[in-house]
Structure formats: structure tokens, C-alpha cells
Amino acid sequence: MSKAFETTFYKIESKRFGKSYRFALVADIHAEVPQGLAEKLSELAPDFILMPGDTFERLDGSQDQKNECSYDLIEQISKIAPVFLSVGNHENGGLASWNAFKWFAIESIPKYYSPKDEARLASLDAAFLDDSFTLCDGIAFGGLSSGLINEGHMPSLEWLGEFSELECPKVLLCHHPEYYKKYLSELSIDLIVCGHAHGGQWRIFGRGVFAPGQGLFPKYTSGVLDGRTVISRGLKKSSRIPRIFNKPELVVIDITR
């Protein structure tokens, strides 16, 4: 076991995929790559690597130096397996402040990626899914972007109809786990992966204490929901509020028939 993080394994049975697959879920790095992460991913030999947001800090050019380690990581791990990234609130500028009862946005700005970041993302051997989807090995991979910058803090849902109606197996990267019950539970999507909640920051008797967008004692901070939605506690070591009884985690999802 890495001293920087632990590895959690989940098995999900699904005949929709046609064969067994291994997905690695790498959430909430926040441009602070844990020591040994690339080596552990190589050891685990996943078929696909899923990064559902907050891989970077802001992509508006203000965090270029800090983001460099995340770019380097993606370049390394894309040699292990295909990599898919979606957009969290830190990537698209939907930053917010801590509040014990509600998640109040303190900024509402148009989504903007600097030309340098756009070029760097395009040069990566990885799929950057900003409210979009792509096909790989007969599987559709989609990325639902954080909606904190949008009116009413709602995600952009228009494209999900076409995505959910595809006949092939579908995997959705969705940064916010609280979106599942409200927007996604009725859609035909085979696997949904989330992060954002950081496991609730403090965990007491296996339950998180606080999560942005969910408030105190949130429901969705870790584990598997409805047999198809997997929530990672994330890989960032700490934030303004330290993690307690809540080690960062790398998640491995084995799809079996």
C-alpha cells in the first residue's frame, strides 16, 4: 500500500459490456499528484483510466506552473491505458467558498480556457470531455461538466439525451455525485464515476461529515450507489479543512459478466 493513498476495489456485474474490463478512477488530484500514483496504475494494469474532474486547478492561465504536474501525470499514464478526463468546478472556474449548510458560489464567470491550456489539452494523448462524448473500443465515454458556473448552478444536460440513447455500453464521468439522483438516475447509463466530495473530509464511523453541494453529513461521498455509480474519496491529500480518518484513495472498478 502506498503511504500517500490507498487502493479501493469494487466489482460491478454487467452484461452490457460484453466482456470484463478494469477501470481506474483517479479523482480530485487538484494538481498535487500523490507519490507513486503512476507506478501503482502501471501495476494495476487497467483497461481505461477515468479522471472525473479537478485534475487541474483553473485552466485560465493563472495556474500554469501548478498544473504542470497534472499534465506530466497524464502523459505518463496515457502510455498505460486510454485516459478520459471530464471537467470539475476547479477546471472551469466555478470556484466557491465553504459553508456549513450550503455551497455558495462566489464567482460566476463565463467558462474560459486559456489558449495555452487549450493547446496543451489538445496535444495530450487523452480525451478531454467537456459536456461531450467519444467512442473507444465499442464503449461510449461521456463527460458531464460542473454546472457551478451556470445559471442556477445546473449542469448542461442537453447532450445527455443523445448519449444515453446510444446502444453501446456507456460510461459517464460526472464530477458531482449529487447530480446522480437529481439528473442521471433515470437515464440509461451503465457506469457513472464521480469525485468532488473528498469523502466528506472527516469520516466518522465510515460516514463523511461535510461535502460541497451536500452540506453536513452528506449521502454521497464514497462507495457504490445503485450498483452503477462509483464515488471516489479523491486523491488530494488535504485542503483548507484537513482530511481526518479519510485517506486519499485510488479506486479500481472491475466489470464482470
C-alpha positions as CSV (number, residue, x, y, z in Angstrom):
1,M,0.0,0.0,0.0
2,S,1.2,3.5,-0.9
3,K,1.8,5.8,2.1
4,A,0.2,8.6,0.1
5,F,-3.1,6.8,-0.7
6,E,-4.9,3.5,-0.5
7,T,-6.5,1.5,-3.3
8,T,-10.1,0.5,-3.1
9,F,-11.5,-2.3,-5.3
10,Y,-15.1,-2.6,-6.4
11,K,-16.7,-5.3,-8.6
12,I,-19.7,-4.5,-10.7
13,E,-21.6,-7.1,-12.6
14,S,-22.9,-6.0,-16.0
15,K,-23.6,-8.0,-19.1
16,R,-23.9,-4.8,-21.1
17,F,-20.1,-4.5,-21.6
18,G,-19.8,-7.9,-23.4
19,K,-16.6,-8.7,-21.6
20,S,-14.7,-7.9,-18.4
21,Y,-13.0,-4.6,-18.0
22,R,-10.9,-2.8,-15.4
23,F,-11.4,0.9,-14.9
24,A,-9.1,3.0,-12.7
25,L,-10.8,6.0,-11.1
26,V,-8.4,8.9,-10.5
27,A,-10.4,11.8,-9.0
28,D,-9.6,15.2,-7.5
29,I,-5.9,15.5,-7.8
30,H,-6.0,19.3,-7.8
31,A,-2.6,19.5,-9.5
32,E,-1.0,17.7,-6.5
33,V,0.0,14.3,-7.8
34,P,0.5,11.7,-5.0
35,Q,3.8,10.0,-4.9
36,G,3.7,6.6,-6.6
37,L,0.4,7.1,-8.4
38,A,1.7,6.4,-11.9
39,E,3.6,3.3,-10.7
40,K,0.6,2.0,-9.0
41,L,-1.6,2.4,-12.1
42,S,1.0,0.6,-14.1
43,E,0.9,-2.3,-11.6
44,L,-2.9,-2.5,-11.7
45,A,-3.0,-2.6,-15.5
46,P,-6.4,-1.0,-16.1
47,D,-8.1,-1.1,-19.5
48,F,-9.1,2.6,-19.1
49,I,-8.3,5.4,-16.7
50,L,-11.1,7.8,-15.7
51,M,-10.4,11.3,-14.3
52,P,-13.7,12.9,-13.4
53,G,-12.7,16.5,-12.7
54,D,-10.5,18.7,-10.6
55,T,-7.5,17.0,-12.1
56,F,-6.2,20.6,-12.6
57,E,-6.7,23.9,-10.9
58,R,-8.0,26.7,-13.1
59,L,-7.3,26.4,-16.8
60,D,-7.4,30.1,-17.4
61,G,-3.7,30.6,-17.5
62,S,-3.4,31.6,-13.8
63,Q,-2.2,28.2,-12.6
64,D,0.2,27.1,-15.3
65,Q,3.1,26.2,-13.0
66,K,0.9,24.3,-10.6
67,N,-0.9,22.4,-13.3
68,E,2.3,21.2,-14.9
69,C,2.5,18.1,-12.7
70,S,-1.0,17.0,-13.8
71,Y,-0.1,17.4,-17.4
72,D,3.0,15.3,-16.8
73,L,1.0,12.6,-15.0
74,I,-1.5,12.3,-17.9
75,E,1.4,12.0,-20.4
76,Q,2.8,9.1,-18.2
77,I,-0.4,7.2,-17.6
78,S,-1.7,7.5,-21.2
79,K,1.0,5.0,-22.0
80,I,-0.6,2.6,-19.6
81,A,-4.2,2.8,-20.9
82,P,-6.6,5.3,-22.7
83,V,-7.3,8.3,-20.4
84,F,-10.5,10.2,-20.2
85,L,-11.0,13.5,-18.4
86,S,-14.1,15.5,-17.5
87,V,-14.5,19.0,-16.1
88,G,-14.8,19.8,-12.4
89,N,-15.6,23.1,-10.8
90,H,-11.9,23.9,-10.5
91,E,-11.2,23.5,-14.2
92,N,-13.9,25.7,-15.5
93,G,-13.8,28.4,-12.9
94,G,-16.8,27.5,-10.8
95,L,-14.9,28.2,-7.5
96,A,-16.8,28.5,-4.3
97,S,-16.5,29.0,-0.6
98,W,-17.0,26.7,2.3
99,N,-20.3,27.0,4.2
100,A,-21.5,24.6,6.8
101,F,-25.0,24.3,5.3
102,K,-24.9,25.3,1.6
103,W,-22.5,25.7,-1.2
104,F,-22.5,29.3,-2.2
105,A,-20.7,30.3,-5.4
106,I,-18.5,33.3,-5.0
107,E,-17.7,33.6,-8.7
108,S,-19.9,33.4,-11.8
109,I,-17.8,33.9,-14.9
110,P,-18.0,32.6,-18.4
111,K,-16.2,29.4,-19.0
112,Y,-12.8,30.1,-20.3
113,Y,-9.7,28.0,-21.1
114,S,-6.5,29.9,-21.9
115,P,-5.1,29.3,-25.4
116,K,-2.1,27.7,-23.9
117,D,-4.2,25.3,-21.9
118,E,-6.4,24.5,-24.9
119,A,-3.3,23.7,-27.0
120,R,-1.8,21.6,-24.2
121,L,-5.0,19.6,-23.7
122,A,-5.3,19.0,-27.4
123,S,-1.8,17.7,-27.6
124,L,-2.3,15.1,-24.9
125,D,-2.9,11.5,-25.8
126,A,-6.1,11.7,-23.7
127,A,-9.8,12.6,-24.3
128,F,-10.9,15.9,-22.6
129,L,-14.7,15.6,-22.4
130,D,-16.4,18.9,-21.7
131,D,-20.1,18.1,-22.0
132,S,-19.3,15.7,-24.8
133,F,-18.6,12.1,-25.5
134,T,-16.4,9.9,-27.6
135,L,-16.2,6.2,-28.5
136,C,-13.4,3.8,-27.7
137,D,-13.3,0.0,-28.0
138,G,-17.1,-0.1,-28.5
139,I,-17.8,1.9,-25.4
140,A,-19.1,5.5,-25.2
141,F,-17.3,7.7,-22.7
142,G,-19.0,11.0,-21.8
143,G,-18.1,13.9,-19.5
144,L,-20.7,15.9,-17.7
145,S,-19.1,19.2,-16.7
146,S,-19.6,21.0,-13.4
147,G,-22.5,23.4,-13.6
148,L,-21.4,25.8,-10.8
149,I,-20.6,28.5,-13.4
150,N,-24.1,28.2,-15.0
151,E,-27.3,29.9,-14.1
152,G,-28.9,28.1,-11.2
153,H,-25.7,26.1,-10.8
154,M,-27.2,23.5,-13.2
155,P,-25.1,21.3,-15.4
156,S,-25.7,21.4,-19.2
157,L,-27.9,18.4,-19.8
158,E,-28.9,18.8,-23.5
159,W,-26.3,16.4,-24.9
160,L,-27.1,13.6,-22.4
161,G,-30.2,12.5,-24.3
162,E,-28.2,11.5,-27.4
163,F,-25.5,10.0,-25.2
164,S,-27.9,7.9,-23.1
165,E,-29.8,6.6,-26.2
166,L,-26.6,5.0,-27.7
167,E,-26.9,1.3,-28.0
168,C,-23.3,0.6,-26.9
169,P,-22.2,0.4,-23.2
170,K,-21.9,3.9,-21.8
171,V,-19.6,5.3,-19.1
172,L,-20.2,8.8,-17.7
173,L,-17.6,10.9,-15.9
174,C,-19.5,13.3,-13.6
175,H,-17.6,15.3,-11.1
176,H,-20.5,16.0,-8.8
177,P,-22.1,12.9,-7.1
178,E,-25.1,14.9,-6.0
179,Y,-26.1,15.2,-9.7
180,Y,-26.9,11.5,-9.8
181,K,-30.3,11.3,-8.1
182,K,-31.4,14.7,-9.5
183,Y,-30.4,14.4,-13.1
184,L,-29.0,11.0,-14.0
185,S,-30.8,8.2,-12.2
186,E,-33.5,7.8,-14.9
187,L,-31.0,7.7,-17.8
188,S,-29.7,4.6,-19.4
189,I,-26.0,4.8,-18.5
190,D,-24.1,1.7,-17.4
191,L,-21.4,3.2,-15.2
192,I,-21.1,6.6,-13.7
193,V,-17.9,7.8,-11.8
194,C,-17.7,10.8,-9.5
195,G,-15.5,12.6,-7.1
196,H,-15.8,16.2,-5.7
197,A,-16.9,15.3,-2.2
198,H,-13.4,14.3,-0.9
199,G,-15.0,11.6,1.2
200,G,-16.7,14.2,3.4
201,Q,-13.3,15.5,4.6
202,W,-13.7,14.0,8.1
203,R,-15.1,10.5,8.3
204,I,-16.8,9.2,11.4
205,F,-18.0,5.6,11.6
206,G,-17.5,5.4,7.8
207,R,-19.6,8.4,7.0
208,G,-18.4,11.8,5.7
209,V,-19.1,15.0,7.8
210,F,-19.3,17.7,5.1
211,A,-19.3,17.9,1.3
212,P,-19.7,20.8,-1.1
213,G,-23.1,20.8,-2.6
214,Q,-24.5,18.4,0.0
215,G,-23.8,20.1,3.3
216,L,-23.5,18.4,6.7
217,F,-23.5,14.5,6.8
218,P,-23.8,14.1,3.1
219,K,-25.2,11.0,1.5
220,Y,-22.9,10.7,-1.5
221,T,-19.2,10.7,-0.5
222,S,-17.8,7.2,-1.2
223,G,-18.7,3.8,-2.4
224,V,-21.2,2.4,-5.0
225,L,-24.7,3.7,-5.5
226,D,-27.4,1.7,-7.2
227,G,-24.9,-0.8,-8.5
228,R,-23.5,1.6,-11.2
229,T,-22.4,4.9,-9.7
230,V,-19.0,4.9,-8.1
231,I,-17.9,7.8,-5.9
232,S,-14.2,8.3,-5.1
233,R,-12.9,10.0,-1.9
234,G,-10.3,11.6,-4.2
235,L,-6.5,11.8,-4.2
236,K,-5.8,15.3,-2.9
237,K,-4.0,15.0,0.5
238,S,-5.6,18.0,2.2
239,S,-7.3,21.3,1.7
240,R,-8.3,24.2,3.9
241,I,-10.0,21.7,6.1
242,P,-7.7,18.6,6.7
243,R,-8.8,15.1,6.0
244,I,-9.4,13.1,9.2
245,F,-9.9,9.3,9.2
246,N,-10.2,9.7,5.4
247,K,-7.1,8.6,3.5
248,P,-6.9,9.6,-0.2
249,E,-7.9,6.8,-2.5
250,L,-7.3,5.4,-5.9
251,V,-10.4,3.4,-7.0
252,V,-10.4,0.3,-9.2
253,I,-13.6,-0.9,-10.8
254,D,-13.7,-4.4,-12.2
255,I,-16.6,-5.0,-14.5
256,T,-17.6,-8.7,-14.6
257,R,-20.3,-10.5,-16.6
